[in-house]
Amino acid sequence: MATITQLPAELLHKVFVECFNVRRCPFDLNEPLFKVDDDGLATLVAASQTCRLFHDAILPLLWKNFCLDRHRLKPYPTIPQLIALVRLWHERPEIAAYVHTFHLSPICHGAPITDEDDVAFITSVVRDLGLPAPRWHEAFNGFHFIAALLLPMARNVRVFSMFAFDTGLFKHMPDPGETSVRLEHLTHFQFQSHGGASTDDAVKIIRSCRGLKGFVFSPYEVFAPPDEILSALSVHAGTLSKLNMALRVNSVAMLTSLEELSVSASYMGRGEDCVLRELPPSLKLLEIRGSPENYPEEMESLLVQIASEGYPNLVEVWLPGWDCDCDHWGPCGGINVDEEHGTERSVEEGNSHDGGGERDWGFRFGGGNQPPCDGGRGIRHLRERFLVAGVFCKPR
């Protein structure tokens, strides 16, 4: 019987993955990204130090999911540590090539870099990558510049997720028209931003991919025109199959390979400008977040198209589950409830909860100008309509 050290490298790799809980990285806004079980990670590190065979098999696993996140790494890496990482990847590019998933959420500020050797080294790396080398070290966000530099160094990255705080994190990355494609293996890109972060970064990353398959776009504020973002995405019309976008656009029909679309009701538009009026025939799953029951005309139009087989491949629609934050009057009686613990009480019964009437609830919660809560009846009725139209519909 063969010992573990006699196993082929590929099989040994699988043994370590299964035994030490090296999980696949989720691509979801609500899931922790690139997190390997802490105990499993510690065991992998220890096992990699036992012999050369184990070291070579484990090293790609240790670097596969790379995370720079100010919320998950405490203390956050210092500038000298970040420069040391750039040095390691520069001297041993095979390590940078192990990175397949990359999450970047840098801090909002950083002190200027004054060490001349560090400045000269980073500048040389920038030039080796074919990027312009401005006087980056004098910038207040020099930390961001170095963090962003890691992305083109990780030449085999498949999934990139960024939470941007500053403007122009990748402003020095040339457009594909100026140079070769930089991120040819990148297939999934997730962009979130806060404050003054520029969505121009998202456009540059999209245009630097060869064949994007999944895109999540959740900006705090949109700076790049929607048409510019759609134009960049249309380059990947033959490969893009999943799109989750908090952005108001008129149509995604040009994305001819799209199979899954997630939109927010507040961004989908109304009437002829509603994005649901023209969807690609390839679409299989549609998720509508927010309050679609407040858009009856748009929902009716979508239902008619589904019933008439206007979207022949659409088999599943996800609608939000109902819940109530009690910030208005209605049958919930001002009680925080959700779909699983909802209420079918009448408006009158709900309004008697505190001994007051309909006006009392409006006064108490500042909801006098808001539509009354319907206890979730609207979203449940809409779900039933989709089922009748012939698609599977479930709460999300």
N, C-alpha and C positions, 0 to 999 in steps of 0.2 A: 504494500500500500504506500502510495506517495505521501510524503510529508508536505506541509503547507508551503515550505520553501521551494518545493519542486513543481509547484503549480505554474502553469503559463501566466504571463503577466496580466493578460486580459481577465482570466478567472480570479486571480489574486485581487485584482481591482474590484471585482464584483463582491468578493468576500468582505472586503473592508467596507464597501458601501452598505451592504445588508446588515453587517454585525454592529456597525457603529452609528446607525441611524443618520446617514447622510441623506437628508431629504431633498427632493426636488424643490427648487425655488418657485414659489407661487408668483403669478403675475397678476396681482389684484390690489386695488387701492386699499382694501380693508384688511389685508393680511401682512404680517411681518415679512419683510423681504430678506432673502439670503441668510437665514438664521439656521445654523446647524446646531443640533442639540448640544448644550454645553458639556455634558458628560462625555458624549460621543466625540466631540472635538478634542477634549483633553486626552482621551484615550488614543485618538489618532496621532496626536503630537507625540505622546509617549511611545507608541508603537513605531513611529517613524525613526526614532532614535536608537532602535535596537540593532538594526543591521542595514547594510546598503540596499538589499533587495526590498525590504519594507519601506525604506526611505523613498526609493524611486517609485514605488507603487502608490504611496500615500501623498507625496508632494503635490501631484495634480489635484487631489481632493481638497487639500488644505487651501489651495488658491482658487479653486473653481468658482466659489461664490464670494465675491469681494465687496465689502461694505465700508463706506466712509460716511457715517451718519452721526451727527452731533447729539442725537437723542439716544442712540443705542451704544455709542462708544464713550465711556466715561472713565478717565478723562479723555477728551478729544485729542487726537494726535497733534503735536506741536509742529511748527514749521521745520525745525531741524529733523524731526522724525519723518515728515513728509518728503523732505529732500533726500533723506537716507533711503526711502522707498524708491524714489525716482532713480537714485544711483544703483540700487539693487536690480531694478528692472532694466536699466540701461546696460549694466555689466552682464546680466544673465537674462537676455530677452526670452529664453524658453520659459522662465517663470511667469512673465507677463502674458505669454501665450496660453498659459493654463487657465486664465480668467475667462469664464464664459458668461457669468452674470455679474453686473456691476451696479451698485447702488451708491449714489452720490448726493449727500446733503451737507454741504459745507457750512461752517459758521459764517456769521454775517460780517465779520471784520477780521482784520489781521494786521500786525505791525509790519512796517516796511522791512525789507530784507537788506541788511547792510554788509554781510560777509562777502568780500570780493570773490573768494573762491566759489562760493555757492552761486553767486550771480553769474560768474563766467561758465560754470558747469550747466546750470539750467538753460542759459542762452545757447550753449552748444547743442543741447538736446533738442531745443526748439528748432534750431536750424537743421539738425539731422532729420527731423520729421518733415522738413519742407515748409515750416510755418514761419510767418514773419516774426521777427524778434524785436519788439518795441522795448522801450525802457520800462518793462513790466515791474521791475523791482522797486520802482518809485511809487507805484500805485498803492492805494490803501488796501485794495483787494488782491495783493500779491499772493496771498494764501489761496484764493480762488483760482488764480492763474495756474499755480502748480497743481492743484487738485484736478483741474480740467485737463491738464497735460497728460494725466494718467490714462485718459480714455483712448487717444490715438496710439498710445504705447501698448495697450491691451488689444492687440490686433485681431484676436479671435473672439472678441466679445459677441455673444448672441443676444443677450437681454441687457438693456440699459434703462435704469430708473433714476430720475433726478428730481430733487426737490430744491428749486432754485430760490435764492433770496436776493441776489444782486442782479444788476443789469449786465447783459452781454458776457455771461460766463464763458461762452465759446466764441466770442467775437473775433478772435484771431485765427479761427479755423477757416481756411480758404474754402470758397464755394467749389463744388465739383468741376465747374467750368474752368477753374484756374489750375486744378491739379487732378491727380487720379482719385478714384473713390477711396475714401479713408476707412470706412467701416463696412467692408464688403460682406462680413459675416453677420452683421447685426440684423436680427429679424423682428425683435420686439422692443418697443420704446415706450416708456411711460414718463410723462412730463407733468409735474405739479409745481406750482410757484406760489410765492407769497410776497406781498408788498410790491416793490419796484422791479421784480424780475422780468426780464424781457422775453417775450415769446419768439423773438427772432432766433434765439438759441434753438428752439424746437424746429424751426424751419431749416436751419443749417444742418442739424443732425439728420432730419428726414432726407434732405437732399444728398447727404453723404453716405446713405445706405445703398446697397445694390438691389435688395429685394425685401422690403419691409412686409411682415405678415400680420403684426399686431401693433396697434397704437392706442394709448390712453392719454387723453389731453384734458387736464383739469387745472387751468390757470386761475390765479387770483384775479388777474385783470389781463385782457387781451390787448397787446400792443401791435403785433403783426396783423395785417388785414386778414379776415377769414378767407378771402379769395386766394391770398398768398399761401396760406396753410393748405387749402384744398388743392392748389396747383402743385405744391410739393408732394402731397399724397397721391395725386393722379399719376405721378411717375411710377408708382408702385401698384397701379390698377390691376396688373396681372398677378400680383402675389398677395395683396392686402386682403385678409379674410376676417379680421376682427377689428372693430373700431368702437371706442368708447370716448365720446367727445362732448365736453361742456362748452359748446360753441354754436352760435346761431348761423347756420348755413341754409341755403335754399334747396340744395340737392346734393345727394351723394351717388346719383345714378351713374356717374362716370367710373365709379369703383366697381368694375364688372366682376371681380372675384369675391366681393364682400359676402360673407356668410352669417356674421353676427354683428349686430349694431345695437349700441346702447346710447340712448339720448335722454336728456332731461326735458320734461314737459315745458318748463319755463324757457327753454332754448329752441324748441322745435318750430316756433313760428306759428302764425295763424293764416287761415284762408289759403290763397294761392301761394303764399310764401312758406307754407308748412313743409318741412323736409320729408314728411311721411307721404306726401302726394306723389313723389317720384323716387321709388326705391329700386335698386338693381334686382333683376329677376333671380339672381343667384342667392338672395337673402334667405336664410333658413330660420334664424332666431332674431327676434326684436325685443329689446328691453326698453320700457318707458319708465323713467324714474319721476318722482315728484307727485303731481296731482293731475293725471290725465283726465279724470272725470270732470275737471273744470274746463275742458276743451271739447265740448260735445260735437261741434261741427267737424273738427279735425278727426275725432274718433269715428264719427259716422262715415266720413269719406274713406278712412282706412278699412272699416268693416265692409263697405260696399266693394272695394277693390279686392279684398280677400275672398269674399263670397263669389265674386265673378272671376276668380282665378287670375286676377291681375298680377299676383305674386305667387307663381306656381310652386315655388320651393319653400315658401314660408309655412312652417309646421308648428312653431312655438312662439308664444308671446308671453313675456314676463311683465306683470304689472306690480306696483308696490303693494305691500300689505298695508292695511289701514291702522293708524293709531291717532290718538288725539292728545294734544298737549294742554287741553282744557282752557285754552286762551280765547274762548268764545262761548256763546250760549248755544244750547242744542240738547239733543237727547242724552248726551253723555253726562249731563248734569254737572259739568265742570270738574269731572273726575278724570285723572290721567288714566286712560284705558287704551288697549290695543285690540287687534282683531281677534286674538285668542281669548281675551278677557273683556270683550265688548259688551254693549248693552243694547237692547231693543226697546228701552223705555221711551215713552212718548215725550215730546217737548214739554208738555205740561208737568209730567212726573219729574222730569229732570230739573225743571225750573223750581220745583218745590223743595229741592235738596237743601237749600239754605233759607227756606222760608220766603224767598223772593220770587219775582216773576221774570219774564223775558227781558225786560228793561234792566232789571237788577244785574243779570249776567253781563249784559252789554256794558253797563257802567263799571262793574267790578273788574272785568278783564280788558276793558278798552276795546271791545269788539263790536261796538254799536254799528259800525259801517261794514262789518265783515259778514259773509254769508253764514247762516247757522250751520252748525255741525250736523251731519246727517247720520251719524252713528256708523259710518262705513257702508251704507246702503249703495251709494253711487258707485264705488269701486267694485263692489260685489256684483252689481247689475252689469257693469261693463265687462267683467270677467265672464259672466254668463253669455253675453252677446258674442264674445270671441269664440267661445266653445260652440255656440250655434253656427257661427260662420265656418267652423271646420278646423280650427287650430287649437292645439293644447295651450291652456292658459293657466298659469299658477302665480301665486304671490311670491314676490322676491324679497 
